[in-house]
Amino acid sequence: MLLPSNLKIHLANQAVDMRKSYQTLSVLVKNVLNQNPFCGHLFIFYNKRKELIKVLYWHVNGFCLWQKRLEKGKFILPPACTGASTELNADHLGLFIQGLDCWKMQTAKELTYEYVT
């Protein structure tokens, strides 16, 4: 999945009632996750059974909300959850939404160069 490298992805560390809409989830982003819901970052919420997630983000002039339900299996959460949310990178997100254990994955070392020869 190709996403901008500066995009932040926040996974809530507590289960949420999936009847909540974009309005209530945006309030949770502000009051529970202590983030700005209008910043354009992705905010991921999951249900108690860990089979359904909702992703909320602000795009230009309105909230976008999409969900995924795993027909078989559960979303694998991070082993140690401290704080209100856990930050993922784009590689983790790609695996996470497939129900795979993205927490055991090593991330690629980012290289930076000053010039090309």
C-alpha positions as semicolon CSV with decimal commas, in nm:
position;residue;x (nm);y (nm);z (nm)
1;M;0,000;0,000;0,000
2;L;0,155;0,329;-0,102
3;L;0,079;0,611;0,137
4;P;0,268;0,935;0,198
5;S;0,564;0,882;0,431
6;N;0,454;1,173;0,652
7;L;0,106;1,026;0,706
8;K;0,045;0,928;1,067
9;I;-0,173;0,631;1,147
10;H;-0,315;0,594;1,498
11;L;-0,468;0,271;1,627
12;A;-0,691;0,323;1,931
13;N;-0,589;0,103;2,224
14;Q;-0,945;0,043;2,349
15;A;-1,234;-0,131;2,176
16;V;-1,517;0,092;2,051
17;D;-1,887;0,034;1,992
18;M;-1,904;0,002;1,613
19;R;-2,246;0,166;1,599
20;K;-2,061;0,498;1,632
21;S;-2,058;0,719;1,325
22;Y;-1,797;0,963;1,199
23;Q;-1,929;1,234;1,433
24;T;-1,882;1,036;1,754
25;L;-1,554;0,883;1,637
26;S;-1,416;1,231;1,564
27;V;-1,506;1,333;1,921
28;L;-1,316;1,024;2,046
29;V;-1,016;1,129;1,838
30;K;-1,017;1,467;2,009
31;N;-1,110;1,371;2,366
32;V;-0,965;1,020;2,409
33;L;-0,676;1,002;2,162
34;N;-0,589;1,370;2,221
35;Q;-0,544;1,430;1,848
36;N;-0,686;1,679;1,600
37;P;-0,948;1,494;1,392
38;F;-0,906;1,748;1,108
39;C;-0,531;1,687;1,060
40;G;-0,570;1,429;0,782
41;H;-0,414;1,141;0,976
42;L;-0,580;0,800;0,982
43;F;-0,751;0,691;1,305
44;I;-0,832;0,322;1,341
45;F;-1,092;0,186;1,583
46;Y;-1,181;-0,179;1,646
47;N;-1,468;-0,365;1,810
48;K;-1,457;-0,590;2,118
49;R;-1,443;-0,910;1,912
50;K;-1,155;-0,763;1,703
51;E;-1,321;-0,866;1,377
52;L;-1,426;-0,518;1,260
53;I;-1,232;-0,195;1,220
54;K;-1,331;0,155;1,117
55;V;-1,083;0,405;0,977
56;L;-1,164;0,775;1,008
57;Y;-0,983;1,062;0,840
58;W;-1,046;1,416;0,721
59;H;-1,013;1,475;0,348
60;V;-1,025;1,832;0,212
61;N;-1,383;1,921;0,309
62;G;-1,528;1,630;0,504
63;F;-1,474;1,314;0,705
64;C;-1,418;0,980;0,534
65;L;-1,506;0,662;0,715
66;W;-1,448;0,312;0,593
67;Q;-1,471;-0,020;0,763
68;K;-1,350;-0,373;0,719
69;R;-1,487;-0,689;0,873
70;L;-1,278;-1,005;0,868
71;E;-1,495;-1,300;0,768
72;K;-1,255;-1,535;0,943
73;G;-0,998;-1,455;1,211
74;K;-0,932;-1,143;1,415
75;F;-0,726;-0,828;1,384
76;I;-0,402;-0,871;1,576
77;L;-0,337;-0,587;1,818
78;P;0,005;-0,475;1,941
79;P;0,143;-0,682;2,229
80;A;0,192;-0,390;2,470
81;C;-0,064;-0,111;2,455
82;T;0,036;0,197;2,652
83;G;-0,133;0,531;2,612
84;A;-0,447;0,607;2,419
85;S;-0,321;0,493;2,079
86;T;-0,040;0,313;1,900
87;E;0,120;0,464;1,591
88;L;0,154;0,242;1,284
89;N;0,343;0,302;0,963
90;A;0,204;0,236;0,616
91;D;0,367;-0,109;0,595
92;H;0,208;-0,215;0,924
93;L;-0,131;-0,086;0,808
94;G;-0,121;-0,297;0,493
95;L;-0,070;-0,613;0,696
96;F;-0,296;-0,512;0,984
97;I;-0,605;-0,466;0,765
98;Q;-0,547;-0,816;0,625
99;G;-0,558;-0,961;0,977
100;L;-0,187;-1,046;0,973
101;D;0,055;-0,999;1,263
102;C;0,228;-0,679;1,155
103;W;0,394;-0,636;1,497
104;K;0,657;-0,901;1,429
105;M;0,753;-0,740;1,100
106;Q;1,079;-0,552;1,077
107;T;1,063;-0,213;0,912
108;A;1,299;-0,108;0,639
109;K;1,578;0,126;0,738
110;E;1,517;0,466;0,584
111;L;1,812;0,591;0,382
112;T;1,892;0,956;0,319
113;Y;2,151;1,089;0,080
114;E;2,295;1,432;0,017
115;Y;2,379;1,391;-0,353
116;V;2,380;1,147;-0,644
117;T;2,702;1,060;-0,831
